[in-house]
């Protein structure tokens, strides 16, 4: 949480946190995943977005609705920084429109 408050796009250490974010995004603890998604949404750069697109892609169909909603929101930031992610994630994002959970559908819209 502190990193999201003190880092920005120009922070030199961003390249060093890629592996930690990857680990946090793959965690079984939904709160760790949530914090990692929050951080990614605030400090995403081209490199971070490119390197972490596979992890965000997996989260678009997680069974944890709380995490899935956050991942859907982060996809917009990833698309902004790394437009090639649209080819990877867009279909799965649209598939979330057919979710039985109205909160997930609302997040996609």
N, C-alpha and C positions, 0 to 999 in steps of 0.2 A: 504494500500500500504506500509506503514511503517513496518507493521508486516512482510511482505514478505521480507523486506530488513534486518530485525534484528533477526528474528527467524530462527532456524534450527532444525534438528531432535532431538537434545538433550535439547532443551529449555523446562524448567519445566512447563511453563504456557500453553503449547499446549493442555493439557487436559481441560483447562478452556475455550478455545475458540471454542470447538465443537458446543455448542449451538448457539453461534453467527454466525458461518459459516453455520449452518443449516438454521438459519433465513435468512441470506444473500442469500443463494442458492435458497431459496423459494420466494425471493422478486419479485415484478412485475417490478422493475427497472432493466433493462438489464445491466446497468453499475455496479450496486452493485453485481449482479450475476457474471459479468465478473471479478471483482476484487476478489471475493471469490474463483472463479475457479483458478485464477492466484496464489493466496495464497496457495490453496490446492495443486496445481501442484508443488510448491516449497518446502513446508514443510510437505507433507503427511507422516504420520507414519502409522504403522499397525492399531493402534486404530482409527485414524482419517479416514483412508480409509475404515475401516470396518463400522464405525458409519455413514459415509456420502455417502456410496454407493447408498442407496435408492434415495437420492436427486440428485446425478449425473445421475442415471438411468433415472429419470423423465426428466432431461434436454436433454437426447439424442433424444427426439422427440418434443421439444419445437418448436413453430412456429417462434421463433426469430432465424434466421439463424446465426447471430453473436454469440449468446450464444451456439447454438447447435455445432458449429465448435469448440468452446473452450471446451465444455464438451467432445467432441470426443477426443480431445488432452489430457485432464485430465484423461480419462479412462486408457490410457497406464500407467500413473504413479500409478493409483489405482490398476491396475493389478499387477504391480511390487511389491507394498507394501502389497497387500491383494489378493493373487491368487484366493481365493474362489469367488471373484467378477466376475471372468470370466464366471462362471455358470449363474450369474444373468444378466450380461450386454452384453455378446457376441452376442446373437441372435439379440438384438436391434441394436447393432453396425453394424452388417452385413446388417440389413434392411436399414440402412442409405446409403448403396451402391446403392440402387434403388431410391434415392432421385432425384427429378427433378432439384435440385440446384447443378450445377457443383462444387461449392465451398465446399459443404458438402461432396460430393463424393471424392473430392481431399483430404479433411481432413481425411477421413476414410482410404484412400489408404496410 
